[in-house]
Amino acid sequence: MTATSSGIDSTRRVVRSDNVLAQQVGDETVLLDLAGEQYFGLNAVGSRIWELLEHEPSIASMVTTLQQEFDAAPDQIASDLHTLINELAAAGLVRIG
């Protein structure tokens, strides 16, 4: 098991909730939580993470992909990814499995 400072095991999968509608608006994505009837906005990086949630098998593989795509320190990418995943999970937009 690979635990991070966020407490999430990086080998775990993150799955989008079935109760979320997403719409791309330019570089950003607007999420609508159908259960709570609330909107959430994601910037360009958050939008890319939302896309990766559909295809990447684990948090660790998302970190690897983001490191290849963005010019940032690996620790910063991992930290930002875990922060966003925790926020999405707290809002009920994703499940960590």
Biopython code that builds the backbone (N, CA, C, O; Angstrom):
import numpy as np
from Bio.PDB.StructureBuilder import StructureBuilder

atoms = [
    (1, "MET", "N", (0.846, -1.174, 0.000)),
    (1, "MET", "CA", (0.000, 0.000, 0.000)),
    (1, "MET", "C", (0.888, 1.232, 0.000)),
    (1, "MET", "O", (1.905, 1.283, 0.691)),
    (2, "THR", "N", (0.482, 2.236, -0.795)),
    (2, "THR", "CA", (1.244, 3.464, -0.897)),
    (2, "THR", "C", (0.395, 4.606, -0.358)),
    (2, "THR", "O", (-0.425, 5.162, -1.087)),
    (3, "ALA", "N", (0.578, 4.958, 0.890)),
    (3, "ALA", "CA", (-0.209, 6.027, 1.498)),
    (3, "ALA", "C", (0.452, 7.364, 1.215)),
    (3, "ALA", "O", (1.671, 7.455, 1.072)),
    (4, "THR", "N", (-0.367, 8.391, 1.137)),
    (4, "THR", "CA", (0.130, 9.742, 0.911)),
    (4, "THR", "C", (-0.232, 10.602, 2.110)),
    (4, "THR", "O", (-0.913, 10.155, 3.034)),
    (5, "SER", "N", (0.237, 11.845, 2.078)),
    (5, "SER", "CA", (-0.064, 12.764, 3.171)),
    (5, "SER", "C", (-1.555, 13.047, 3.274)),
    (5, "SER", "O", (-2.031, 13.478, 4.325)),
    (6, "SER", "N", (-2.308, 12.808, 2.183)),
    (6, "SER", "CA", (-3.748, 13.034, 2.216)),
    (6, "SER", "C", (-4.493, 11.874, 2.843)),
    (6, "SER", "O", (-5.689, 11.972, 3.116)),
    (7, "GLY", "N", (-3.776, 10.757, 3.076)),
    (7, "GLY", "CA", (-4.412, 9.596, 3.649)),
    (7, "GLY", "C", (-5.005, 8.660, 2.619)),
    (7, "GLY", "O", (-5.545, 7.615, 2.982)),
    (8, "ILE", "N", (-4.920, 9.006, 1.335)),
    (8, "ILE", "CA", (-5.454, 8.163, 0.275)),
    (8, "ILE", "C", (-4.349, 7.244, -0.224)),
    (8, "ILE", "O", (-3.242, 7.696, -0.513)),
    (9, "ASP", "N", (-4.645, 5.979, -0.322)),
    (9, "ASP", "CA", (-3.737, 5.005, -0.902)),
    (9, "ASP", "C", (-3.678, 5.280, -2.405)),
    (9, "ASP", "O", (-4.710, 5.238, -3.076)),
    (10, "SER", "N", (-2.497, 5.559, -2.942)),
    (10, "SER", "CA", (-2.381, 5.960, -4.341)),
    (10, "SER", "C", (-2.662, 4.835, -5.324)),
    (10, "SER", "O", (-2.754, 5.083, -6.526)),
    (11, "THR", "N", (-2.803, 3.596, -4.842)),
    (11, "THR", "CA", (-3.149, 2.498, -5.739)),
    (11, "THR", "C", (-4.664, 2.359, -5.898)),
    (11, "THR", "O", (-5.134, 1.576, -6.723)),
    (12, "ARG", "N", (-5.417, 3.109, -5.118)),
    (12, "ARG", "CA", (-6.878, 3.022, -5.179)),
    (12, "ARG", "C", (-7.425, 3.734, -6.406)),
    (12, "ARG", "O", (-6.790, 4.629, -6.964)),
    (13, "ARG", "N", (-8.609, 3.319, -6.810)),
    (13, "ARG", "CA", (-9.304, 3.924, -7.945)),
    (13, "ARG", "C", (-10.255, 5.012, -7.456)),
    (13, "ARG", "O", (-10.780, 4.955, -6.344)),
    (14, "VAL", "N", (-10.455, 5.984, -8.304)),
    (14, "VAL", "CA", (-11.436, 7.028, -8.034)),
    (14, "VAL", "C", (-12.472, 6.941, -9.152)),
    (14, "VAL", "O", (-12.127, 6.957, -10.333)),
    (15, "VAL", "N", (-13.747, 6.848, -8.765)),
    (15, "VAL", "CA", (-14.818, 6.657, -9.728)),
    (15, "VAL", "C", (-15.783, 7.833, -9.652)),
    (15, "VAL", "O", (-16.199, 8.240, -8.568)),
    (16, "ARG", "N", (-16.130, 8.368, -10.802)),
    (16, "ARG", "CA", (-17.109, 9.452, -10.851)),
    (16, "ARG", "C", (-18.469, 8.958, -10.369)),
    (16, "ARG", "O", (-18.847, 7.813, -10.615)),
    (17, "SER", "N", (-19.190, 9.824, -9.688)),
    (17, "SER", "CA", (-20.553, 9.511, -9.269)),
    (17, "SER", "C", (-21.464, 9.489, -10.493)),
    (17, "SER", "O", (-21.271, 10.259, -11.434)),
    (18, "ASP", "N", (-22.445, 8.613, -10.472)),
    (18, "ASP", "CA", (-23.433, 8.565, -11.557)),
    (18, "ASP", "C", (-24.391, 9.745, -11.500)),
    (18, "ASP", "O", (-25.132, 9.988, -12.453)),
    (19, "ASN", "N", (-24.384, 10.482, -10.391)),
    (19, "ASN", "CA", (-25.310, 11.598, -10.194)),
    (19, "ASN", "C", (-24.704, 12.940, -10.562)),
    (19, "ASN", "O", (-25.136, 13.977, -10.060)),
    (20, "VAL", "N", (-23.693, 12.927, -11.448)),
    (20, "VAL", "CA", (-23.024, 14.177, -11.817)),
    (20, "VAL", "C", (-23.088, 14.356, -13.324)),
    (20, "VAL", "O", (-22.750, 13.451, -14.087)),
    (21, "LEU", "N", (-23.524, 15.532, -13.739)),
    (21, "LEU", "CA", (-23.455, 15.921, -15.143)),
    (21, "LEU", "C", (-22.276, 16.868, -15.297)),
    (21, "LEU", "O", (-22.050, 17.729, -14.448)),
    (22, "ALA", "N", (-21.524, 16.708, -16.381)),
    (22, "ALA", "CA", (-20.367, 17.565, -16.631)),
    (22, "ALA", "C", (-20.503, 18.219, -17.994)),
    (22, "ALA", "O", (-20.929, 17.584, -18.959)),
    (23, "GLN", "N", (-20.135, 19.500, -18.066)),
    (23, "GLN", "CA", (-20.170, 20.235, -19.323)),
    (23, "GLN", "C", (-18.886, 21.034, -19.467)),
    (23, "GLN", "O", (-18.536, 21.825, -18.591)),
    (24, "GLN", "N", (-18.192, 20.828, -20.562)),
    (24, "GLN", "CA", (-16.969, 21.572, -20.854)),
    (24, "GLN", "C", (-17.361, 22.958, -21.348)),
    (24, "GLN", "O", (-18.209, 23.092, -22.231)),
    (25, "VAL", "N", (-16.740, 23.993, -20.773)),
    (25, "VAL", "CA", (-16.970, 25.376, -21.168)),
    (25, "VAL", "C", (-15.600, 26.010, -21.347)),
    (25, "VAL", "O", (-14.989, 26.458, -20.377)),
    (26, "GLY", "N", (-15.117, 26.048, -22.579)),
    (26, "GLY", "CA", (-13.754, 26.518, -22.823)),
    (26, "GLY", "C", (-12.769, 25.556, -22.189)),
    (26, "GLY", "O", (-12.824, 24.350, -22.430)),
    (27, "ASP", "N", (-11.859, 26.094, -21.371)),
    (27, "ASP", "CA", (-10.864, 25.273, -20.680)),
    (27, "ASP", "C", (-11.384, 24.732, -19.352)),
    (27, "ASP", "O", (-10.696, 23.965, -18.678)),
    (28, "GLU", "N", (-12.586, 25.127, -18.980)),
    (28, "GLU", "CA", (-13.118, 24.750, -17.681)),
    (28, "GLU", "C", (-14.246, 23.728, -17.830)),
    (28, "GLU", "O", (-14.800, 23.540, -18.913)),
    (29, "THR", "N", (-14.565, 23.081, -16.725)),
    (29, "THR", "CA", (-15.665, 22.127, -16.695)),
    (29, "THR", "C", (-16.600, 22.516, -15.562)),
    (29, "THR", "O", (-16.169, 22.812, -14.448)),
    (30, "VAL", "N", (-17.889, 22.509, -15.873)),
    (30, "VAL", "CA", (-18.913, 22.766, -14.863)),
    (30, "VAL", "C", (-19.557, 21.428, -14.524)),
    (30, "VAL", "O", (-20.008, 20.701, -15.409)),
    (31, "LEU", "N", (-19.592, 21.116, -13.237)),
    (31, "LEU", "CA", (-20.199, 19.882, -12.752)),
    (31, "LEU", "C", (-21.502, 20.220, -12.046)),
    (31, "LEU", "O", (-21.563, 21.166, -11.261)),
    (32, "LEU", "N", (-22.538, 19.447, -12.326)),
    (32, "LEU", "CA", (-23.812, 19.603, -11.640)),
    (32, "LEU", "C", (-24.070, 18.334, -10.856)),
    (32, "LEU", "O", (-24.198, 17.252, -11.430)),
    (33, "ASP", "N", (-24.147, 18.467, -9.552)),
    (33, "ASP", "CA", (-24.484, 17.353, -8.673)),
    (33, "ASP", "C", (-26.003, 17.238, -8.655)),
    (33, "ASP", "O", (-26.683, 18.069, -8.052)),
    (34, "LEU", "N", (-26.535, 16.217, -9.310)),
    (34, "LEU", "CA", (-27.985, 16.059, -9.404)),
    (34, "LEU", "C", (-28.622, 15.758, -8.054)),
    (34, "LEU", "O", (-29.767, 16.142, -7.813)),
    (35, "ALA", "N", (-27.906, 15.084, -7.181)),
    (35, "ALA", "CA", (-28.457, 14.751, -5.864)),
    (35, "ALA", "C", (-28.576, 15.993, -4.987)),
    (35, "ALA", "O", (-29.602, 16.204, -4.340)),
    (36, "GLY", "N", (-27.538, 16.806, -4.965)),
    (36, "GLY", "CA", (-27.531, 17.988, -4.108)),
    (36, "GLY", "C", (-27.910, 19.260, -4.823)),
    (36, "GLY", "O", (-28.033, 20.314, -4.198)),
    (37, "GLU", "N", (-28.101, 19.177, -6.143)),
    (37, "GLU", "CA", (-28.465, 20.317, -6.975)),
    (37, "GLU", "C", (-27.510, 21.495, -6.797)),
    (37, "GLU", "O", (-27.933, 22.645, -6.680)),
    (38, "GLN", "N", (-26.202, 21.181, -6.779)),
    (38, "GLN", "CA", (-25.187, 22.225, -6.660)),
    (38, "GLN", "C", (-24.250, 22.159, -7.855)),
    (38, "GLN", "O", (-24.004, 21.089, -8.412)),
    (39, "TYR", "N", (-23.733, 23.316, -8.239)),
    (39, "TYR", "CA", (-22.760, 23.410, -9.319)),
    (39, "TYR", "C", (-21.360, 23.502, -8.744)),
    (39, "TYR", "O", (-21.155, 24.066, -7.668)),
    (40, "PHE", "N", (-20.399, 22.946, -9.466)),
    (40, "PHE", "CA", (-18.992, 23.026, -9.111)),
    (40, "PHE", "C", (-18.218, 23.366, -10.371)),
    (40, "PHE", "O", (-18.534, 22.863, -11.449)),
    (41, "GLY", "N", (-17.206, 24.217, -10.246)),
    (41, "GLY", "CA", (-16.384, 24.577, -11.394)),
    (41, "GLY", "C", (-14.974, 24.049, -11.249)),
    (41, "GLY", "O", (-14.387, 24.085, -10.168)),
    (42, "LEU", "N", (-14.440, 23.560, -12.354)),
    (42, "LEU", "CA", (-13.062, 23.069, -12.383)),
    (42, "LEU", "C", (-12.272, 23.883, -13.400)),
    (42, "LEU", "O", (-12.742, 24.124, -14.512)),
    (43, "ASN", "N", (-11.076, 24.304, -13.016)),
    (43, "ASN", "CA", (-10.211, 25.014, -13.945)),
    (43, "ASN", "C", (-9.649, 24.021, -14.964)),
    (43, "ASN", "O", (-10.050, 22.858, -14.982)),
    (44, "ALA", "N", (-8.724, 24.475, -15.809)),
    (44, "ALA", "CA", (-8.187, 23.622, -16.872)),
    (44, "ALA", "C", (-7.528, 22.351, -16.321)),
    (44, "ALA", "O", (-7.733, 21.265, -16.862)),
    (45, "VAL", "N", (-6.751, 22.482, -15.269)),
    (45, "VAL", "CA", (-6.088, 21.307, -14.687)),
    (45, "VAL", "C", (-7.118, 20.392, -14.042)),
    (45, "VAL", "O", (-7.063, 19.175, -14.221)),
    (46, "GLY", "N", (-8.047, 20.958, -13.301)),
    (46, "GLY", "CA", (-9.117, 20.166, -12.705)),
    (46, "GLY", "C", (-9.951, 19.459, -13.766)),
    (46, "GLY", "O", (-10.385, 18.324, -13.569)),
    (47, "SER", "N", (-10.172, 20.131, -14.886)),
    (47, "SER", "CA", (-10.908, 19.520, -15.993)),
    (47, "SER", "C", (-10.154, 18.322, -16.554)),
    (47, "SER", "O", (-10.753, 17.298, -16.883)),
    (48, "ARG", "N", (-8.840, 18.457, -16.660)),
    (48, "ARG", "CA", (-8.035, 17.333, -17.153)),
    (48, "ARG", "C", (-8.109, 16.160, -16.177)),
    (48, "ARG", "O", (-8.192, 15.006, -16.597)),
    (49, "ILE", "N", (-8.078, 16.451, -14.893)),
    (49, "ILE", "CA", (-8.204, 15.396, -13.881)),
    (49, "ILE", "C", (-9.565, 14.728, -14.004)),
    (49, "ILE", "O", (-9.659, 13.504, -13.921)),
    (50, "TRP", "N", (-10.622, 15.511, -14.202)),
    (50, "TRP", "CA", (-11.961, 14.945, -14.369)),
    (50, "TRP", "C", (-11.987, 13.995, -15.570)),
    (50, "TRP", "O", (-12.588, 12.924, -15.499)),
    (51, "GLU", "N", (-11.339, 14.383, -16.667)),
    (51, "GLU", "CA", (-11.238, 13.504, -17.837)),
    (51, "GLU", "C", (-10.500, 12.209, -17.491)),
    (51, "GLU", "O", (-10.933, 11.121, -17.873)),
    (52, "LEU", "N", (-9.394, 12.330, -16.773)),
    (52, "LEU", "CA", (-8.597, 11.153, -16.422)),
    (52, "LEU", "C", (-9.365, 10.175, -15.539)),
    (52, "LEU", "O", (-9.114, 8.971, -15.582)),
    (53, "LEU", "N", (-10.292, 10.683, -14.743)),
    (53, "LEU", "CA", (-11.083, 9.807, -13.874)),
    (53, "LEU", "C", (-11.865, 8.767, -14.670)),
    (53, "LEU", "O", (-12.206, 7.703, -14.153)),
    (54, "GLU", "N", (-12.142, 9.082, -15.923)),
    (54, "GLU", "CA", (-12.888, 8.141, -16.755)),
    (54, "GLU", "C", (-12.015, 6.994, -17.264)),
    (54, "GLU", "O", (-12.519, 5.904, -17.533)),
    (55, "HIS", "N", (-10.703, 7.238, -17.398)),
    (55, "HIS", "CA", (-9.848, 6.269, -18.077)),
    (55, "HIS", "C", (-8.711, 5.690, -17.244)),
    (55, "HIS", "O", (-8.262, 4.577, -17.514)),
    (56, "GLU", "N", (-8.245, 6.404, -16.259)),
    (56, "GLU", "CA", (-7.064, 5.964, -15.510)),
    (56, "GLU", "C", (-7.456, 4.972, -14.419)),
    (56, "GLU", "O", (-8.447, 5.184, -13.721)),
    (57, "PRO", "N", (-6.696, 3.899, -14.263)),
    (57, "PRO", "CA", (-7.057, 2.865, -13.293)),
    (57, "PRO", "C", (-6.745, 3.197, -11.834)),
    (57, "PRO", "O", (-7.304, 2.573, -10.932)),
    (58, "SER", "N", (-5.865, 4.165, -11.586)),
    (58, "SER", "CA", (-5.516, 4.444, -10.188)),
    (58, "SER", "C", (-5.036, 5.883, -10.038)),
    (58, "SER", "O", (-4.724, 6.565, -11.014)),
    (59, "ILE", "N", (-4.989, 6.317, -8.791)),
    (59, "ILE", "CA", (-4.466, 7.648, -8.490)),
    (59, "ILE", "C", (-3.011, 7.744, -8.949)),
    (59, "ILE", "O", (-2.600, 8.762, -9.507)),
    (60, "ALA", "N", (-2.242, 6.701, -8.720)),
    (60, "ALA", "CA", (-0.825, 6.711, -9.117)),
    (60, "ALA", "C", (-0.676, 6.889, -10.622)),
    (60, "ALA", "O", (0.212, 7.614, -11.069)),
    (61, "SER", "N", (-1.525, 6.244, -11.409)),
    (61, "SER", "CA", (-1.410, 6.389, -12.863)),
    (61, "SER", "C", (-1.827, 7.791, -13.306)),
    (61, "SER", "O", (-1.288, 8.311, -14.283)),
    (62, "MET", "N", (-2.782, 8.412, -12.599)),
    (62, "MET", "CA", (-3.148, 9.796, -12.912)),
    (62, "MET", "C", (-1.980, 10.727, -12.637)),
    (62, "MET", "O", (-1.714, 11.638, -13.421)),
    (63, "VAL", "N", (-1.276, 10.505, -11.524)),
    (63, "VAL", "CA", (-0.100, 11.318, -11.198)),
    (63, "VAL", "C", (0.929, 11.203, -12.315)),
    (63, "VAL", "O", (1.484, 12.211, -12.752)),
    (64, "THR", "N", (1.184, 9.995, -12.778)),
    (64, "THR", "CA", (2.157, 9.778, -13.849)),
    (64, "THR", "C", (1.751, 10.524, -15.115)),
    (64, "THR", "O", (2.581, 11.186, -15.739)),
    (65, "THR", "N", (0.495, 10.421, -15.493)),
    (65, "THR", "CA", (0.004, 11.111, -16.693)),
    (65, "THR", "C", (0.136, 12.614, -16.543)),
    (65, "THR", "O", (0.599, 13.285, -17.466)),
    (66, "LEU", "N", (-0.262, 13.158, -15.401)),
    (66, "LEU", "CA", (-0.182, 14.602, -15.181)),
    (66, "LEU", "C", (1.259, 15.095, -15.181)),
    (66, "LEU", "O", (1.525, 16.206, -15.639)),
    (67, "GLN", "N", (2.190, 14.294, -14.678)),
    (67, "GLN", "CA", (3.600, 14.673, -14.685)),
    (67, "GLN", "C", (4.119, 14.779, -16.112)),
    (67, "GLN", "O", (4.992, 15.600, -16.394)),
    (68, "GLN", "N", (3.599, 13.964, -17.006)),
    (68, "GLN", "CA", (4.009, 14.009, -18.404)),
    (68, "GLN", "C", (3.407, 15.203, -19.134)),
    (68, "GLN", "O", (3.974, 15.677, -20.118)),
    (69, "GLU", "N", (2.269, 15.690, -18.664)),
    (69, "GLU", "CA", (1.540, 16.743, -19.367)),
    (69, "GLU", "C", (1.776, 18.153, -18.831)),
    (69, "GLU", "O", (1.615, 19.127, -19.566)),
    (70, "PHE", "N", (2.155, 18.270, -17.559)),
    (70, "PHE", "CA", (2.277, 19.589, -16.948)),
    (70, "PHE", "C", (3.685, 19.818, -16.423)),
    (70, "PHE", "O", (4.349, 18.897, -15.948)),
    (71, "ASP", "N", (4.119, 21.054, -16.521)),
    (71, "ASP", "CA", (5.445, 21.437, -16.059)),
    (71, "ASP", "C", (5.351, 21.889, -14.604)),
    (71, "ASP", "O", (5.260, 23.080, -14.308)),
    (72, "ALA", "N", (5.374, 20.920, -13.720)),
    (72, "ALA", "CA", (5.326, 21.196, -12.283)),
    (72, "ALA", "C", (6.080, 20.089, -11.564)),
    (72, "ALA", "O", (6.280, 18.998, -12.098)),
    (73, "ALA", "N", (6.488, 20.388, -10.362)),
    (73, "ALA", "CA", (7.213, 19.393, -9.562)),
    (73, "ALA", "C", (6.302, 18.194, -9.279)),
    (73, "ALA", "O", (5.120, 18.373, -8.984)),
    (74, "PRO", "N", (6.841, 16.980, -9.368)),
    (74, "PRO", "CA", (6.032, 15.781, -9.120)),
    (74, "PRO", "C", (5.301, 15.801, -7.780)),
    (74, "PRO", "O", (4.146, 15.382, -7.702)),
    (75, "ASP", "N", (5.959, 16.280, -6.729)),
    (75, "ASP", "CA", (5.306, 16.342, -5.415)),
    (75, "ASP", "C", (4.124, 17.301, -5.425)),
    (75, "ASP", "O", (3.108, 17.047, -4.778)),
    (76, "GLN", "N", (4.255, 18.406, -6.160)),
    (76, "GLN", "CA", (3.169, 19.381, -6.242)),
    (76, "GLN", "C", (1.984, 18.804, -7.006)),
    (76, "GLN", "O", (0.833, 18.994, -6.611)),
    (77, "ILE", "N", (2.266, 18.100, -8.101)),
    (77, "ILE", "CA", (1.195, 17.466, -8.875)),
    (77, "ILE", "C", (0.451, 16.459, -8.011)),
    (77, "ILE", "O", (-0.780, 16.460, -7.981)),
    (78, "ALA", "N", (1.174, 15.610, -7.317)),
    (78, "ALA", "CA", (0.543, 14.602, -6.463)),
    (78, "ALA", "C", (-0.286, 15.252, -5.360)),
    (78, "ALA", "O", (-1.403, 14.819, -5.075)),
    (79, "SER", "N", (0.260, 16.280, -4.750)),
    (79, "SER", "CA", (-0.447, 16.978, -3.675)),
    (79, "SER", "C", (-1.731, 17.623, -4.187)),
    (79, "SER", "O", (-2.787, 17.493, -3.569)),
    (80, "ASP", "N", (-1.635, 18.325, -5.328)),
    (80, "ASP", "CA", (-2.816, 18.985, -5.892)),
    (80, "ASP", "C", (-3.874, 17.973, -6.312)),
    (80, "ASP", "O", (-5.068, 18.201, -6.117)),
    (81, "LEU", "N", (-3.439, 16.860, -6.886)),
    (81, "LEU", "CA", (-4.377, 15.815, -7.296)),
    (81, "LEU", "C", (-5.112, 15.252, -6.086)),
    (81, "LEU", "O", (-6.334, 15.103, -6.109)),
    (82, "HIS", "N", (-4.371, 14.942, -5.038)),
    (82, "HIS", "CA", (-5.000, 14.395, -3.833)),
    (82, "HIS", "C", (-5.948, 15.400, -3.190)),
    (82, "HIS", "O", (-7.004, 15.019, -2.685)),
    (83, "THR", "N", (-5.586, 16.667, -3.204)),
    (83, "THR", "CA", (-6.466, 17.702, -2.650)),
    (83, "THR", "C", (-7.774, 17.754, -3.421)),
    (83, "THR", "O", (-8.850, 17.782, -2.824)),
    (84, "LEU", "N", (-7.685, 17.767, -4.757)),
    (84, "LEU", "CA", (-8.905, 17.828, -5.564)),
    (84, "LEU", "C", (-9.750, 16.575, -5.369)),
    (84, "LEU", "O", (-10.970, 16.669, -5.229)),
    (85, "ILE", "N", (-9.130, 15.424, -5.359)),
    (85, "ILE", "CA", (-9.882, 14.176, -5.164)),
    (85, "ILE", "C", (-10.596, 14.183, -3.818)),
    (85, "ILE", "O", (-11.753, 13.771, -3.730)),
    (86, "ASN", "N", (-9.923, 14.645, -2.776)),
    (86, "ASN", "CA", (-10.558, 14.740, -1.455)),
    (86, "ASN", "C", (-11.752, 15.688, -1.488)),
    (86, "ASN", "O", (-12.791, 15.398, -0.894)),
    (87, "GLU", "N", (-11.612, 16.831, -2.186)),
    (87, "GLU", "CA", (-12.706, 17.796, -2.284)),
    (87, "GLU", "C", (-13.880, 17.218, -3.070)),
    (87, "GLU", "O", (-15.035, 17.383, -2.677)),
    (88, "LEU", "N", (-13.584, 16.539, -4.182)),
    (88, "LEU", "CA", (-14.644, 15.929, -4.980)),
    (88, "LEU", "C", (-15.357, 14.830, -4.186)),
    (88, "LEU", "O", (-16.579, 14.701, -4.258)),
    (89, "ALA", "N", (-14.591, 14.044, -3.431)),
    (89, "ALA", "CA", (-15.180, 12.983, -2.617)),
    (89, "ALA", "C", (-16.070, 13.572, -1.512)),
    (89, "ALA", "O", (-17.163, 13.067, -1.256)),
    (90, "ALA", "N", (-15.600, 14.632, -0.867)),
    (90, "ALA", "CA", (-16.374, 15.261, 0.199)),
    (90, "ALA", "C", (-17.696, 15.829, -0.333)),
    (90, "ALA", "O", (-18.697, 15.867, 0.382)),
    (91, "ALA", "N", (-17.684, 16.267, -1.588)),
    (91, "ALA", "CA", (-18.896, 16.822, -2.205)),
    (91, "ALA", "C", (-19.779, 15.720, -2.805)),
    (91, "ALA", "O", (-20.866, 16.002, -3.308)),
    (92, "GLY", "N", (-19.312, 14.467, -2.753)),
    (92, "GLY", "CA", (-20.099, 13.361, -3.288)),
    (92, "GLY", "C", (-20.019, 13.215, -4.798)),
    (92, "GLY", "O", (-20.842, 12.528, -5.402)),
    (93, "LEU", "N", (-19.030, 13.857, -5.410)),
    (93, "LEU", "CA", (-18.910, 13.811, -6.863)),
    (93, "LEU", "C", (-18.118, 12.605, -7.358)),
    (93, "LEU", "O", (-18.234, 12.211, -8.519)),
    (94, "VAL", "N", (-17.313, 12.020, -6.468)),
    (94, "VAL", "CA", (-16.556, 10.815, -6.787)),
    (94, "VAL", "C", (-16.581, 9.877, -5.586)),
    (94, "VAL", "O", (-16.877, 10.277, -4.461)),
    (95, "ARG", "N", (-16.262, 8.620, -5.865)),
    (95, "ARG", "CA", (-16.085, 7.617, -4.814)),
    (95, "ARG", "C", (-14.668, 7.085, -4.913)),
    (95, "ARG", "O", (-14.163, 6.849, -6.010)),
    (96, "ILE", "N", (-14.032, 6.899, -3.776)),
    (96, "ILE", "CA", (-12.687, 6.327, -3.746)),
    (96, "ILE", "C", (-12.842, 4.868, -3.388)),
    (96, "ILE", "O", (-13.336, 4.522, -2.315)),
    (97, "GLY", "N", (-12.411, 4.017, -4.306)),
    (97, "GLY", "CA", (-12.610, 2.578, -4.109)),
    (97, "GLY", "C", (-11.345, 1.800, -3.979)),
    (97, "GLY", "O", (-11.384, 0.582, -3.811)),
]
sb = StructureBuilder()
sb.init_structure("model")
sb.init_model(0)
sb.init_chain("A")
sb.init_seg("    ")
for serial, (resi, resn, name, xyz) in enumerate(atoms, 1):
    if name == "N":
        sb.init_residue(resn, " ", resi, " ")
    sb.init_atom(name, np.array(xyz, "f"), 0.0, 1.0, " ", f" {name:<3s}", serial, name[0])
structure = sb.get_structure()
